[in-house]
Amino acid sequence: MSIVIITGTGTDIGKTIATAAIAGLLRSCGREVVVVKPAQTGFPGTGSVLGLGGDLDDVERLTGITDLHGFARYPEPMAPLAAARRAGLPALRLDDAAERIRALDRPGRTVLVEGAGGLLVRLGAGGVGCADASACGATDGPASAADGEGERREWGLPDLAAELPGAKTVVVTSLGLGSLNTAELTVEVARGRGMDVIGLVGGSLPAGSLPGQQAGSGAGTGRMEPDPIVATNLEDLPHLTGVDVLGCVPEGSGAMRGEEFLAAAPGWFNESGRSVLVG
């Protein structure tokens, strides 16, 4: 397994911190890890420049990984294609994104590709169904100026996965009320569109929500009553979605120092998670 696409059941459910946690697990097992964020919104700047804010900066801070790649940045915090149009900037082309990710793939390396928002969020437009960028008449202009069906067509993670043979998919899910529905929908649609979903990761496990779990530092030092919704969701997710829960990232983990995060991350994954993600 060399390319892993990380999507989620929605926005703000912990994809980036889960991506960093998976990277930490892989690094603890001696794997070389590269992280890709094809489209970043909510922050200005261009390309993969770090230090301007965004998810790749968080991954670097938590894991120390510097082999990070971003292909497009848009200033407004919204779906990448909509943000590109509003900013009058070129939309990210599918053929370009896929080619750049394939170029990063090599033996002994795992490439983690984090999407934006939920599974079907449109990441770009153009370059769909092209063997290479020149086949569709690549242009530096806005997507609206492109001609041909392949240039007008919008695309998201399922389209990108189809251009990355052998890529696996991990779905990051919320764990509270309503999570069963969104997780089952996401996995079902992903599989229906040809994606190889290998498991779920809980994106933000509330402190004290499981039996015997310690309360977080902000909630005192005693044990808390387990949350029955979270507990039953974790029990039900595997048989409803058909894939295992590989692990859960504790709420607030994104605020940890890098060394603490790297030391803790491997323990957030269960035996199934380590087997599936590491082999």
N, C-alpha and C positions, 0 to 999 in steps of 0.2 A: 504494500500500500504506500504510494508515494505522493498522491495528491488527495487532500481531504478538504472538501467544501464544507464550510460551517455556516449554516443558516439558522433561522429562528422562527418561532411561532408569532413573532411580532417585533416591535421596536422596544428598546429599553428593557429587555429581559435578560441581559447579561452576556450577549454574544462575544463581545471583545474580551471580557475577563475570562470567559470560558475558553476562548481561543488561546489566551495567554496561559491558562492552566494546562491545556492539552500540550502546548509547547513546552511547558515546564516538565510535564510527565515524560515527554519524549526525550528532552535533554538529560533528564536524570537517568535515562537508559542508554545514553551515549549516542543518541541520534542527532544528526545535523538537521536543523529546522530553519525553514524560510517562511515568512509570513507575508501574504499579499492581501491588500485591501484595494480591489479594483477601483472603487469610487467612494470618495469621502465627501460628505456634505456637512455644512454648518461651520466650515472654516475656510478662509481664503487661502490663496497660494496655488502653486502648480505642482503637478507630478508627485514624486515621492519624497519631497523635501521634508525633513523632520524638524521639530522645534516650532512648528506653526500651529500645533494643536491637532487633535484627532486621535483615532483609534490606534494607529501605528505608534504614536508617541506613548500611549498607555502600555502597549505591548513591550516596547523597549524599556520603559521604566520598571516594569514588573519582572521581566525575564532577562534583560541584558542583551537580548538578541538584536543585532544590528543589520542583519540581512533582511531588510524590510522593503516592500515595493508597493507603491501606490501609483495608479495610472491617471487618475483625474480627481480634481478637487473643485468643489463649488461652494460659494459662500453661504447660501441659505440652507437651514436644516430641514430638508424635505427629500422626497424620492430623487435619486440622482438625475434621472432624465428630466423631471420637472424643474429641478434646480438648474440644469444646463440651459434649458430653454429660457427660463426667467433671467438668467445672467447673460444670455446671448453668447454662450460658449459652446464649443463643439461637444456633441454627445460622444460618449465612449463607444467605440465600434467593437462589435463582438469578435471579428476576426483578429483585430489588434490585441485585444485583451487575452484571447485564447492563445495566440502565438507567443506572447510574452510569458504567459504562465508555463506553457510547454517548454520554453527555453530554459526555465529555471529547474525543471524536473531532471533528476539524474540519480543513478544508483546510490544508495546509502543516505539519501536525503528525503525528508518529508516536507512537502509544500502545503501549508495551511492557507486556504483562501476564504476570507470572511466576507460575507455578503453585506447588504444594507437592509435594515428593517426585516420584514418577513420574506417568505420564499418567493412570492410573485412580484415583488417590487421591481420596477423597470430600472435597470442599471444604465441602459444606453439605447442607441438606435444605430442601424446601419451595419454593414459587414456581415449580414446574416446569410448563410448559404454560400459563402465565398471561400475558395481554396486558399486565397491569400488576399492581402489588402488591395493589390493592383487589379484583381479580378473584378472588383466592384467599383473600380474607379475612385480610390480613396481621395478624400478631399479634406482640407483644413478648415473649411467653412462650417457654419452651423448645420445641424442635421436636417433642418427644413429645406436646405438648398440642395440636398442630395437627390439624385434621380434613381429610378428603378425600384422594384419591390424590395430587394434585399437592402437597399439604402434607407427605405422608409420604415422598415419593420422594427418595432421595439423589441428589446430582449431583456431577459432576466436570468437568474441562476440556472434554471433548468436548461436553457439554451446554451449557457456556458458549459455546463456539465457535459452536454452532448458533444462538445468540441474537445473534451479532455478524456480520452479513452482510459478506462480503468479507475476513474476518480470515484472516491467514496464520499458519502454525505453524512454529517452529524447534525442533528436538529437540537438546538438549545431551546428549552421550554421553560415557561413559568411553572410554578408549583402550587399556586393558590387556586381559589375558586374559578372555574371556567377553563382550567388548563387541560383537562381531559379532552374537551371538544377541540380546542385549537391545536393540540398536539396530534390528535388523530387525523384531523383535516389536513394538517401540513404533511404528515408522513404519507397519507393516502394520495394526495396530489403529487408530491415529489415522486413517488413510485410510479404513478400513472404517467408521468412525463419522462420516465426512463432513468431516474436517479437511483443509485444504489445506496439506500439509507442503512447505515450500520449501527445506529444507536441514538439515544437521547442523552442529553446532559441537562441537569437542573441548573438553571442560570443564576439563581439567587436563593439559596436555602436559608430561611429565617432562623436566627439563633433560637435554640430551645424548641424547635418544631418537631423534633423526633424524640422518642423515648430515651431518657438517659443523657440527652445532649445538654451541655452546659449553656447557660445564658451568655449572651454577648457582654462585652465589657460595659456597654452603656445600659444594661438591664440588671445590674447587680451581679452577685457572685454565686447565687444559688441555682438550683435546677428549676426549669420552667415546666409547666404542663405541656405535653406534646400537642401540636396542632393536628386535630383529626383530619382536616381537609388535606394537608400536605402528606400526612402518613398514608391515607387511603389512596391519594393520587399516585404516590410512588408505588403502591401495590398494584394499582389498576393499569397504569400506563403501559407496561409490557404486553399484557394480553389484549389491550384495546388497539395498540399501534402495531404489534407484531415485532417490535424491536426492544432490546433491553435498555434500561437506564444504566448508563456507563459510569455515572458518578454525579455528584452535586457540588457546585461551588458555593461556599458559605457567603451569605449576605455580608457586604462590606469588605470583601477580599481585595477589591480594587484600591483600597486605601492603605494596604500593607506596604512595608518597605520591600524592596526587591529581594533581598536575601531571605526574608521571612516568607515571602510568596513562593519562591523556588523551593524552600524546604518543606512547605506545607502542601503544595499542589499535588504531588504524587499520591498523597493520602486521601485526596478527595475522590479518587476513582476506585471502584470496586474491582474484584478479580476479573469480572467480565469486561470491564472497561480497559484494564491493562492488557488483557488478552487481545481485544479487538483493535485497540489503538497502537499497541506496541508489537504484538505478535508473540 
